[in-house]
Amino acid sequence: MDMNMQPTPTTDHQLLSSWLTVIGMLTMDWSPVERHIDQCVHFLHGKLTLSKKQKKKPTRLGSKLEFIKCNMPPEIFDQNGFECLVNMTKDTVQIRDVCVHGVLNSYDHSKIEIGKIDGTKDGHHIENFTIDRDRLKNSAKALSVLQEQWGSIASALYEHTKMANQAVERDCAKARSPLAPR
């Protein structure tokens, strides 16, 4: 057998379908969470002054979360609660990444084994992850919480940004007004 080939799991279609259903939920339910995180980055990046603004918005999840953490107005979200949210996001996305980018090695009623390639400058190796059914289901449930939390934060940042922009527009209008003191 080729060294890079993974063994084909024994096929029990009903059992396999039950695993793939949860993996599908992880895949689909991550997208709205990621969209809300991207919205947070967009709103925060847009409100930064030119002196503080990074040239490019962060693109990787870790750097997005750090950017949000560093620029989050304190009135939007408590720093301790935010740290908990970040940890939950990272834990959940780790399981999702293994499931989405890995190769199914084996499964039974209680656990699934997935091999994921870990590339290095010297080549790559395959890391095998064993995930039990409860952990996978808990990750899928966590995405519902994450979706709600990140959605609330994105909405609050939108409102915060909108109010700040309205204040700037009022100040500019006053400055342009013929009655404004000169």
C-alpha positions as CSV (number, residue, x, y, z in Angstrom):
1,M,0.0,0.0,0.0
2,D,1.2,3.5,-0.8
3,M,2.5,5.3,2.3
4,N,0.1,8.3,1.7
5,M,-2.9,6.1,1.2
6,Q,-5.4,5.9,4.1
7,P,-7.2,2.7,4.8
8,T,-10.8,2.6,3.6
9,P,-13.2,2.4,6.5
10,T,-15.6,-0.5,6.7
11,T,-18.8,0.7,5.3
12,D,-22.0,0.7,7.4
13,H,-24.0,3.3,5.6
14,Q,-26.5,4.0,8.4
15,L,-23.7,4.5,10.9
16,L,-21.6,6.5,8.5
17,S,-24.6,8.7,7.7
18,S,-25.1,9.5,11.4
19,W,-21.4,10.7,11.6
20,L,-21.6,12.6,8.4
21,T,-24.8,14.3,9.4
22,V,-23.1,15.9,12.4
23,I,-20.0,16.8,10.4
24,G,-22.3,18.4,7.8
25,M,-23.9,20.5,10.6
26,L,-20.5,21.6,11.8
27,T,-19.6,22.6,8.3
28,M,-22.7,24.5,7.5
29,D,-23.2,26.1,11.0
30,W,-19.6,27.5,11.0
31,S,-20.3,29.8,8.0
32,P,-22.6,32.2,9.8
33,V,-20.2,32.4,12.8
34,E,-17.4,33.2,10.5
35,R,-19.5,35.8,8.7
36,H,-20.3,37.5,12.0
37,I,-16.6,37.5,13.0
38,D,-15.8,39.1,9.6
39,Q,-18.5,41.7,10.2
40,C,-17.0,42.6,13.5
41,V,-13.5,43.0,11.9
42,H,-15.1,45.2,9.2
43,F,-16.9,47.5,11.6
44,L,-13.9,47.8,13.9
45,H,-11.5,48.4,11.1
46,G,-13.7,51.0,9.6
47,K,-13.9,53.0,12.9
48,L,-10.2,53.1,13.7
49,T,-8.4,56.4,13.1
50,L,-5.9,56.5,10.3
51,S,-3.0,56.5,12.8
52,K,-4.2,53.3,14.5
53,K,-5.5,51.6,11.3
54,Q,-3.8,48.5,10.0
55,K,-3.2,48.6,6.3
56,K,-5.0,45.3,5.8
57,K,-7.7,43.6,7.6
58,P,-6.7,40.4,9.4
59,T,-7.6,37.3,7.3
60,R,-6.8,34.3,9.6
61,L,-9.1,33.4,12.4
62,G,-6.6,33.8,15.2
63,S,-5.5,37.3,14.0
64,K,-9.2,38.3,13.5
65,L,-10.0,37.3,17.1
66,E,-7.0,39.2,18.4
67,F,-7.9,42.3,16.3
68,I,-11.4,42.2,17.7
69,K,-10.2,41.8,21.2
70,C,-7.8,44.7,20.9
71,N,-10.3,47.1,19.4
72,M,-13.6,46.1,21.0
73,P,-15.3,49.1,22.7
74,P,-15.7,48.1,26.4
75,E,-19.4,49.1,26.3
76,I,-20.1,46.4,23.7
77,F,-18.7,43.3,25.4
78,D,-17.1,42.5,28.8
79,Q,-13.4,41.5,28.4
80,N,-13.8,38.4,30.6
81,G,-16.8,37.2,28.7
82,F,-15.1,37.9,25.5
83,E,-12.1,35.7,26.4
84,C,-14.5,32.9,27.1
85,L,-16.2,33.4,23.7
86,V,-12.8,33.4,22.0
87,N,-11.8,30.1,23.7
88,M,-15.1,28.5,22.8
89,T,-14.7,29.7,19.2
90,K,-11.1,28.3,18.9
91,D,-12.1,24.9,20.5
92,T,-15.1,24.5,18.2
93,V,-13.3,25.5,15.0
94,Q,-10.5,23.1,15.8
95,I,-12.9,20.1,15.7
96,R,-14.5,21.6,12.6
97,D,-11.2,21.9,10.8
98,V,-10.2,18.3,11.5
99,C,-13.6,17.1,10.2
100,V,-13.6,19.3,7.1
101,H,-10.0,19.0,6.1
102,G,-9.2,15.5,7.3
103,V,-9.6,12.0,5.9
104,L,-11.9,9.5,7.5
105,N,-9.8,6.6,8.8
106,S,-12.3,4.6,10.8
107,Y,-15.5,4.9,12.8
108,D,-17.7,2.9,15.1
109,H,-20.7,3.6,17.2
110,S,-18.9,5.7,19.8
111,K,-15.9,7.4,18.0
112,I,-14.5,8.5,14.7
113,E,-10.9,8.7,13.6
114,I,-9.8,11.3,11.1
115,G,-6.3,11.8,9.7
116,K,-5.3,15.4,9.0
117,I,-2.1,16.4,7.1
118,D,0.1,18.7,9.1
119,G,2.5,20.4,6.6
120,T,5.9,21.7,7.7
121,K,8.8,23.2,5.8
122,D,10.4,19.8,5.8
123,G,7.4,17.9,4.4
124,H,4.3,16.7,6.1
125,H,3.0,14.1,8.5
126,I,-0.5,12.8,9.1
127,E,-1.9,13.4,12.6
128,N,-4.8,11.2,13.6
129,F,-7.6,12.5,15.8
130,T,-10.1,10.4,17.6
131,I,-13.3,12.2,18.3
132,D,-16.1,10.7,20.4
133,R,-19.7,11.2,19.5
134,D,-20.4,13.4,22.5
135,R,-17.6,15.8,21.7
136,L,-18.7,16.1,18.1
137,K,-22.3,16.8,19.1
138,N,-21.2,19.3,21.7
139,S,-19.2,21.1,19.1
140,A,-22.2,21.2,16.8
141,K,-24.3,22.6,19.7
142,A,-21.6,25.2,20.6
143,L,-22.0,26.6,17.1
144,S,-25.5,27.6,17.8
145,V,-24.3,29.5,20.9
146,L,-21.4,31.0,18.9
147,Q,-23.7,32.1,16.1
148,E,-26.0,33.9,18.6
149,Q,-23.1,35.5,20.5
150,W,-21.1,36.7,17.5
151,G,-24.3,37.8,15.8
152,S,-25.2,40.0,18.8
153,I,-21.7,41.5,18.9
154,A,-21.8,42.2,15.1
155,S,-25.2,43.9,15.5
156,A,-24.0,46.0,18.5
157,L,-20.9,47.1,16.6
158,Y,-23.0,48.0,13.6
159,E,-25.3,50.2,15.8
160,H,-22.2,51.6,17.6
161,T,-20.6,52.5,14.2
162,K,-23.8,53.9,12.8
163,M,-24.3,56.2,15.9
164,A,-20.6,57.3,15.7
165,N,-21.0,58.1,12.0
166,Q,-24.2,60.1,12.6
167,A,-22.4,62.1,15.3
168,V,-19.5,62.9,12.8
169,E,-22.1,63.9,10.1
170,R,-23.8,66.2,12.6
171,D,-20.5,67.8,13.5
172,C,-19.6,68.3,9.9
173,A,-23.0,69.8,9.1
174,K,-22.6,72.2,12.0
175,A,-19.1,73.2,10.7
176,R,-20.5,73.9,7.2
177,S,-23.5,75.8,8.5
178,P,-23.4,79.5,7.7
179,L,-24.4,80.2,11.3
180,A,-21.5,78.3,12.7
181,P,-19.0,80.5,14.6
182,R,-15.8,81.2,12.6
